[in-house]
């Protein structure tokens, strides 16, 4: 790793620890030449998830669309926003774990309906009809 102070190409790792729930590693490094310390972060690169719409159009996955739709469905119901956010985060995590990085919009719609059914029956029925 190149030193940000002297541009030397070699450094040693002094400390390493996981951060952000284990999705990233924070490393303290020390330059071999100037002995100054600096911090680097290492994270797994996410492959973008693509949503295939009914007409065949491919668009990047946007979890905010799901979140906004579920908030709209539950707006007149006593459902805490934290519950909706937690469900959407879990749904996003599950979608990124699918082997194929292209997901049909109908599959996402089914997952949203299943989640709404578990959160609030009235919100589920109002969105379903």
N, CA, C and O of each residue as an XYZ file, in Angstrom:
516
protein
N       0.862     -1.180      0.000
C       0.000      0.000      0.000
C       0.897      1.228      0.000
O       1.825      1.324      0.803
N       0.626      2.156     -0.889
C       1.440      3.365     -1.027
C       1.182      4.317      0.142
O       0.035      4.573      0.511
N       2.262      4.831      0.713
C       2.172      5.770      1.839
C       1.641      7.117      1.346
O       2.156      7.657      0.366
N       0.618      7.670      2.009
C       0.079      8.966      1.582
C       0.996     10.148      1.931
O       0.771     11.266      1.467
N       2.027      9.900      2.747
C       2.923     10.976      3.172
C       4.175     11.073      2.295
O       4.576     12.166      1.896
N       4.797      9.907      1.996
C       6.056      9.938      1.236
C       5.993      9.171     -0.087
O       6.986      9.116     -0.813
N       4.840      8.581     -0.406
C       4.622      7.816     -1.648
C       5.455      6.537     -1.758
O       5.586      5.980     -2.848
N       6.004      6.077     -0.668
C       6.750      4.821     -0.700
C       5.751      3.673     -0.862
O       4.644      3.722     -0.325
N       6.156      2.632     -1.614
C       5.224      1.556     -1.969
C       5.042      0.467     -0.916
O       4.172     -0.389     -1.078
N       5.818      0.470      0.138
C       5.707     -0.610      1.112
C       5.311     -0.093      2.489
O       5.793      0.936      2.963
N       4.412     -0.851      3.108
C       3.994     -0.547      4.478
C       3.701     -1.862      5.174
O       3.531     -2.897      4.529
N       3.645     -1.813      6.491
C       3.291     -3.024      7.234
C       2.007     -2.764      8.009
O       1.737     -1.640      8.434
N       1.224     -3.814      8.185
C      -0.031     -3.720      8.929
C       0.290     -3.820     10.416
O       0.899     -4.788     10.871
N      -0.133     -2.798     11.166
C       0.116     -2.741     12.607
C      -1.081     -3.285     13.379
O      -0.919     -3.951     14.401
N      -2.284     -2.996     12.884
C      -3.512     -3.425     13.553
C      -4.575     -3.671     12.490
O      -4.624     -2.974     11.476
N      -5.417     -4.656     12.725
C      -6.478     -4.988     11.782
C      -7.705     -5.405     12.573
O      -7.616     -6.241     13.472
N      -8.862     -4.818     12.237
C     -10.086     -5.185     12.952
C     -11.305     -5.011     12.053
O     -11.332     -4.128     11.197
N     -12.324     -5.867     12.254
C     -13.562     -5.736     11.469
C     -14.385     -4.542     11.940
O     -14.402     -4.223     13.129
N     -15.062     -3.889     11.013
C     -15.970     -2.782     11.319
C     -17.234     -2.947     10.491
O     -17.284     -3.779      9.585
N     -18.258     -2.156     10.802
C     -19.551     -2.184     10.107
C     -20.112     -3.600     10.021
O     -20.382     -4.109      8.933
N     -20.281     -4.219     11.169
C     -20.868     -5.557     11.283
C     -20.097     -6.603     10.481
O     -20.693     -7.536      9.944
N     -18.786     -6.453     10.398
C     -17.960     -7.443      9.722
C     -17.923     -7.328      8.213
O     -17.352     -8.195      7.551
N     -18.512     -6.286      7.649
C     -18.522     -6.137      6.193
C     -17.304     -5.376      5.680
O     -17.114     -5.243      4.471
N     -16.478     -4.876      6.604
C     -15.314     -4.106      6.214
C     -14.200     -4.358      7.232
O     -14.465     -4.671      8.393
N     -12.957     -4.217      6.785
C     -11.815     -4.358      7.683
C     -11.059     -3.039      7.714
O     -10.735     -2.466      6.673
N     -10.787     -2.570      8.916
C     -10.000     -1.347      9.116
C      -8.578     -1.774      9.453
O      -8.362     -2.576     10.362
N      -7.615     -1.238      8.720
C      -6.220     -1.594      8.956
C      -5.401     -0.345      9.262
O      -5.476      0.655      8.547
N      -4.620     -0.419     10.334
C      -3.648      0.632     10.637
C      -2.335      0.167     10.030
O      -1.882     -0.949     10.286
N      -1.732      1.021      9.233
C      -0.487      0.675      8.557
C       0.613      1.644      8.958
O       0.359      2.781      9.356
N       1.833      1.164      8.841
C       2.996      2.005      9.112
C       3.931      1.926      7.916
O       4.271      0.840      7.448
N       4.340      3.083      7.431
C       5.237      3.156      6.286
C       6.618      2.631      6.681
O       7.126      2.955      7.755
N       7.214      1.829      5.818
C       8.543      1.275      6.070
C       9.609      2.374      6.022
O      10.582      2.328      6.774
N       9.425      3.365      5.135
C      10.429      4.421      4.972
C      10.305      5.528      6.020
O      11.263      5.797      6.745
N       9.126      6.180      6.111
C       9.001      7.365      6.975
C       8.426      7.062      8.360
O       8.438      7.930      9.233
N       7.925      5.851      8.572
C       7.387      5.380      9.857
C       6.097      6.084     10.287
O       5.669      5.946     11.433
N       5.481      6.830      9.383
C       4.192      7.444      9.713
C       3.092      6.400      9.557
O       3.192      5.473      8.753
N       2.047      6.581     10.347
C       0.924      5.638     10.316
C      -0.262      6.226      9.576
O      -0.485      7.437      9.584
N      -1.023      5.343      8.932
C      -2.233      5.748      8.220
C      -3.226      4.599      8.250
O      -2.862      3.454      8.519
N      -4.476      4.914      7.974
C      -5.559      3.931      8.042
C      -6.084      3.628      6.648
O      -6.245      4.527      5.823
N      -6.349      2.348      6.396
C      -7.007      1.941      5.150
C      -8.219      1.093      5.506
O      -8.296      0.513      6.588
N      -9.162      1.034      4.576
C     -10.364      0.222      4.756
C     -10.486     -0.727      3.578
O     -10.263     -0.352      2.427
N     -10.845     -1.963      3.889
C     -11.002     -2.981      2.861
C     -12.436     -3.492      2.930
O     -12.922     -3.857      4.001
N     -13.110     -3.516      1.778
C     -14.501     -3.960      1.752
C     -14.723     -4.850      0.535
O     -14.032     -4.726     -0.476
N     -15.681     -5.733      0.646
C     -16.048     -6.601     -0.467
C     -16.788     -5.773     -1.504
O     -17.680     -4.992     -1.173
N     -16.411     -5.951     -2.746
C     -17.080     -5.228     -3.819
C     -18.402     -5.924     -4.139
O     -18.431     -7.119     -4.432
N     -19.483     -5.169     -4.079
C     -20.794     -5.726     -4.393
C     -21.030     -5.713     -5.897
O     -20.811     -4.704     -6.567
N     -21.478     -6.844     -6.409
C     -21.873     -6.916     -7.811
C     -23.292     -6.371     -7.877
O     -24.155     -6.817     -7.121
N     -23.550     -5.420     -8.761
C     -24.885     -4.815     -8.783
C     -25.977     -5.830     -9.120
O     -25.790     -6.722     -9.947
N     -27.096     -5.669     -8.468
C     -28.258     -6.512     -8.704
C     -29.118     -5.836     -9.763
O     -29.399     -4.641     -9.665
N     -29.534     -6.586    -10.766
C     -30.331     -6.050    -11.868
C     -31.750     -6.597    -11.770
O     -31.954     -7.795    -11.574
N     -32.730     -5.704    -11.909
C     -34.143     -6.091    -11.899
C     -34.614     -6.148    -13.344
O     -34.457     -5.191    -14.103
N     -35.199     -7.297    -13.715
C     -35.733     -7.468    -15.060
C     -37.228     -7.216    -14.995
O     -37.964     -7.957    -14.345
N     -37.673     -6.163    -15.672
C     -39.090     -5.794    -15.651
C     -39.882     -6.643    -16.641
O     -39.307     -7.392    -17.429
N     -41.216     -6.517    -16.592
C     -42.091     -7.323    -17.453
C     -41.752     -7.189    -18.934
O     -41.773     -8.179    -19.665
N     -41.445     -5.989    -19.377
C     -41.139     -5.750    -20.788
C     -39.728     -6.128    -21.182
O     -39.340     -5.935    -22.334
N     -38.945     -6.666    -20.250
C     -37.581     -7.068    -20.540
C     -36.544     -6.005    -20.217
O     -35.343     -6.260    -20.305
N     -36.999     -4.818    -19.845
C     -36.073     -3.740    -19.500
C     -35.304     -4.115    -18.235
O     -35.876     -4.668    -17.295
N     -34.012     -3.813    -18.217
C     -33.165     -4.109    -17.063
C     -32.767     -2.801    -16.384
O     -32.251     -1.882    -17.021
N     -33.020     -2.740    -15.070
C     -32.691     -1.539    -14.298
C     -31.963     -1.962    -13.024
O     -32.178     -3.071    -12.533
N     -31.107     -1.097    -12.482
C     -30.435     -1.426    -11.219
C     -31.440     -1.522    -10.071
O     -32.421     -0.779    -10.026
N     -31.181     -2.443     -9.151
C     -32.035     -2.598     -7.977
C     -31.951     -1.348     -7.115
O     -30.868     -0.810     -6.886
N     -33.114     -0.890     -6.636
C     -33.177      0.283     -5.759
C     -34.074     -0.058     -4.581
O     -35.296     -0.116     -4.719
N     -33.465     -0.285     -3.422
C     -34.260     -0.697     -2.259
C     -35.195      0.409     -1.787
O     -36.179      0.129     -1.103
N     -34.907      1.660     -2.138
C     -35.785      2.761     -1.742
C     -37.165      2.653     -2.390
O     -38.153      3.115     -1.819
N     -37.242      2.050     -3.573
C     -38.551      1.849     -4.212
C     -39.406      0.903     -3.368
O     -40.601      1.134     -3.184
N     -38.790     -0.152     -2.863
C     -39.512     -1.099     -2.006
C     -39.901     -0.418     -0.699
O     -41.041     -0.532     -0.248
N     -38.955      0.285     -0.097
C     -39.212      0.973      1.168
C     -40.356      1.971      1.028
O     -41.272      1.981      1.850
N     -40.312      2.805     -0.001
C     -41.367      3.805     -0.202
C     -42.726      3.157     -0.456
O     -43.745      3.643      0.036
N     -42.749      2.069     -1.217
C     -44.005      1.363     -1.474
C     -44.599      0.763     -0.214
O     -45.810      0.823      0.001
N     -43.744      0.184      0.618
C     -44.239     -0.416      1.860
C     -44.684      0.656      2.850
O     -45.663      0.465      3.571
N     -43.977      1.775      2.888
C     -44.402      2.884      3.758
C     -45.756      3.395      3.303
O     -46.622      3.672      4.133
N     -45.951      3.525      2.008
C     -47.232      3.997      1.462
C     -48.358      3.025      1.832
O     -49.448      3.448      2.217
N     -48.087      1.722      1.713
C     -49.106      0.721      2.037
C     -49.464      0.734      3.522
O     -50.590      0.407      3.896
N     -48.506      1.112      4.365
C     -48.726      1.086      5.818
C     -48.972      2.465      6.412
O     -49.006      2.602      7.635
N     -49.148      3.498      5.576
C     -49.195      4.866      6.105
C     -50.350      5.128      7.071
O     -50.211      5.966      7.962
N     -51.467      4.452      6.928
C     -52.600      4.670      7.842
C     -52.733      3.532      8.850
O     -53.779      3.347      9.471
N     -51.658      2.783      8.993
C     -51.651      1.641      9.896
C     -50.627      1.882     11.010
O     -49.672      2.636     10.824
N     -50.826      1.245     12.162
C     -49.890      1.439     13.281
C     -48.634      0.562     13.146
O     -48.341     -0.258     14.016
N     -47.910      0.748     12.054
C     -46.701     -0.039     11.815
C     -45.487      0.883     11.967
O     -45.351      1.845     11.212
N     -44.606      0.604     12.928
C     -43.416      1.448     13.105
C     -42.506      1.394     11.873
O     -42.305      0.335     11.279
N     -41.971      2.537     11.510
C     -41.083      2.629     10.349
C     -39.863      1.727     10.521
O     -39.324      1.215      9.540
N     -39.425      1.532     11.775
C     -38.272      0.658     12.033
C     -38.549     -0.772     11.590
O     -37.658     -1.448     11.077
N     -39.783     -1.236     11.787
C     -40.152     -2.591     11.352
C     -40.067     -2.709      9.836
O     -39.552     -3.693      9.304
N     -40.576     -1.698      9.152
C     -40.544     -1.712      7.686
C     -39.097     -1.684      7.206
O     -38.723     -2.444      6.314
N     -38.286     -0.815      7.792
C     -36.874     -0.699      7.403
C     -36.142     -2.018      7.610
O     -35.356     -2.435      6.760
N     -36.397     -2.672      8.735
C     -35.751     -3.952      9.041
C     -36.122     -5.012      8.008
O     -35.267     -5.772      7.555
N     -37.400     -5.058      7.638
C     -37.867     -6.030      6.648
C     -37.229     -5.754      5.287
O     -36.800     -6.683      4.602
N     -37.166     -4.489      4.899
C     -36.579     -4.127      3.604
C     -35.080     -4.447      3.589
O     -34.564     -4.927      2.580
N     -34.388     -4.188      4.684
C     -32.961     -4.519      4.765
C     -32.739     -6.021      4.629
O     -31.826     -6.458      3.927
N     -33.573     -6.808      5.299
C     -33.480     -8.260      5.211
C     -33.769     -8.733      3.786
O     -33.086     -9.615      3.264
N     -34.785     -8.139      3.168
C     -35.145     -8.494      1.799
C     -33.981     -8.188      0.847
O     -33.665     -8.992     -0.030
N     -33.356     -7.036      1.024
C     -32.213     -6.663      0.181
C     -31.076     -7.665      0.351
O     -30.463     -8.092     -0.627
N     -30.800     -8.033      1.588
C     -29.736     -8.997      1.871
C     -30.021    -10.331      1.183
O     -29.122    -10.931      0.593
N     -31.267    -10.794      1.258
C     -31.648    -12.058      0.623
C     -31.528    -11.968     -0.895
O     -31.084    -12.919     -1.538
N     -31.919    -10.838     -1.471
C     -31.836    -10.678     -2.926
C     -30.389    -10.696     -3.406
O     -30.098    -11.245     -4.468
N     -29.482    -10.104     -2.639
C     -28.072    -10.100     -3.029
C     -27.435    -11.473     -2.875
O     -26.373    -11.725     -3.446
N     -28.064    -12.365     -2.114
C     -27.525    -13.709     -1.945
C     -27.994    -14.670     -3.029
O     -27.552    -15.818     -3.075
N     -28.889    -14.209     -3.903
C     -29.348    -15.039     -5.015
C     -28.174    -15.245     -5.967
O     -27.431    -14.303     -6.246
N     -28.000    -16.470     -6.469
C     -26.874    -16.758     -7.358
C     -26.898    -15.907     -8.616
O     -25.887    -15.312     -8.988
N     -28.044    -15.848     -9.267
C     -28.177    -15.060    -10.486
C     -28.353    -13.603    -10.084
O     -29.224    -13.294     -9.271
N     -27.566    -12.722    -10.623
C     -27.629    -11.308    -10.248
C     -28.685    -10.541    -11.034
O     -28.718     -9.311    -11.000
N     -29.552    -11.272    -11.745
C     -30.716    -10.670    -12.396
C     -31.959    -11.293    -11.776
O     -32.120    -12.514    -11.768
N     -32.831    -10.442    -11.260
C     -34.026    -10.910    -10.554
C     -35.254    -10.330    -11.237
O     -35.292     -9.143    -11.559
N     -36.253    -11.166    -11.456
C     -37.508    -10.713    -12.067
C     -38.245     -9.786    -11.100
O     -38.259    -10.023     -9.892
N     -38.848     -8.742    -11.634
C     -39.600     -7.804    -10.791
C     -40.781     -8.503    -10.120
O     -41.176     -8.129     -9.016
N     -41.343     -9.513    -10.777
C     -42.469    -10.245    -10.187
C     -42.028    -10.996     -8.923
O     -42.797    -11.116     -7.969
N     -40.795    -11.498     -8.922
C     -40.270    -12.184     -7.737
C     -40.149    -11.201     -6.568
O     -40.504    -11.523     -5.434
N     -39.648    -10.011     -6.859
C     -39.524     -8.985     -5.817
C     -40.906     -8.602     -5.308
O     -41.099     -8.433     -4.104
N     -41.869     -8.463     -6.216
C     -43.242     -8.139     -5.823
C     -43.837     -9.186     -4.897
O     -44.515     -8.848     -3.927
N     -43.585    -10.460     -5.195
C     -44.079    -11.541     -4.334
C     -43.450    -11.459     -2.942
O     -44.126    -11.658     -1.932
N     -42.152    -11.163     -2.902
C     -41.461    -11.039     -1.612
C     -42.031     -9.875     -0.803
O     -42.195     -9.982      0.413
N     -42.333     -8.761     -1.478
C     -42.922     -7.603     -0.798
C     -44.286     -7.975     -0.229
O     -44.593     -7.637      0.914
N     -45.102     -8.663     -1.011
C     -46.437     -9.055     -0.550
C     -46.350    -10.015      0.639
O     -47.117     -9.893      1.594
N     -45.416    -10.971      0.580
C     -45.229    -11.894      1.705
C     -44.821    -11.142      2.968
O     -45.299    -11.442      4.063
N     -43.939    -10.168      2.806
C     -43.487     -9.375      3.954
C     -44.633     -8.551      4.525
O     -44.792     -8.465      5.742
N     -45.435     -7.942      3.648
C     -46.577     -7.145      4.116
C     -47.593     -8.010      4.846
O     -48.191     -7.580      5.832
N     -47.783     -9.221      4.362
C     -48.726    -10.136      5.009
C     -48.292    -10.411      6.450
O     -49.127    -10.519      7.348
N     -46.979    -10.522      6.660
C     -46.453    -10.772      8.006
C     -46.499     -9.524      8.886
O     -46.701     -9.624     10.096
N     -46.313     -8.354      8.283
C     -46.286     -7.101      9.050
C     -47.684     -6.656      9.451
O     -47.946     -6.390     10.624
N     -48.591     -6.576      8.461
C     -49.926     -6.036      8.724
C     -50.898     -6.556      7.666
O     -50.742     -6.273      6.478
N     -51.896     -7.315      8.102
C     -52.864     -7.922      7.185
C     -53.647     -6.879      6.385
O     -53.893     -7.067      5.193
N     -54.035     -5.783      7.036
C     -54.832     -4.752      6.359
C     -54.004     -4.077      5.265
O     -54.509     -3.839      4.168
N     -52.746     -3.768      5.552
C     -51.865     -3.165      4.547
C     -51.666     -4.128      3.382
O     -51.628     -3.709      2.226
N     -51.540     -5.411      3.685
C     -51.393     -6.430      2.646
C     -52.610     -6.447      1.732
O     -52.476     -6.432      0.509
N     -53.798     -6.479      2.332
C     -55.033     -6.534      1.548
C     -55.210     -5.265      0.719
O     -55.625     -5.336     -0.437
N     -54.898     -4.104      1.299
C     -55.086     -2.849      0.562
C     -54.149     -2.765     -0.637
O     -54.528     -2.216     -1.671
N     -52.948     -3.291     -0.525
C     -52.011     -3.262     -1.646
C     -52.325     -4.366     -2.647
O     -52.131     -4.198     -3.851
N     -52.806     -5.480     -2.146
C     -53.101     -6.624     -3.009
C     -54.273     -6.347     -3.933
O     -54.274     -6.816     -5.072
N     -55.266     -5.603     -3.481
C     -56.448     -5.321     -4.299
C     -56.270     -4.004     -4.919
O     -57.142     -3.547     -5.658
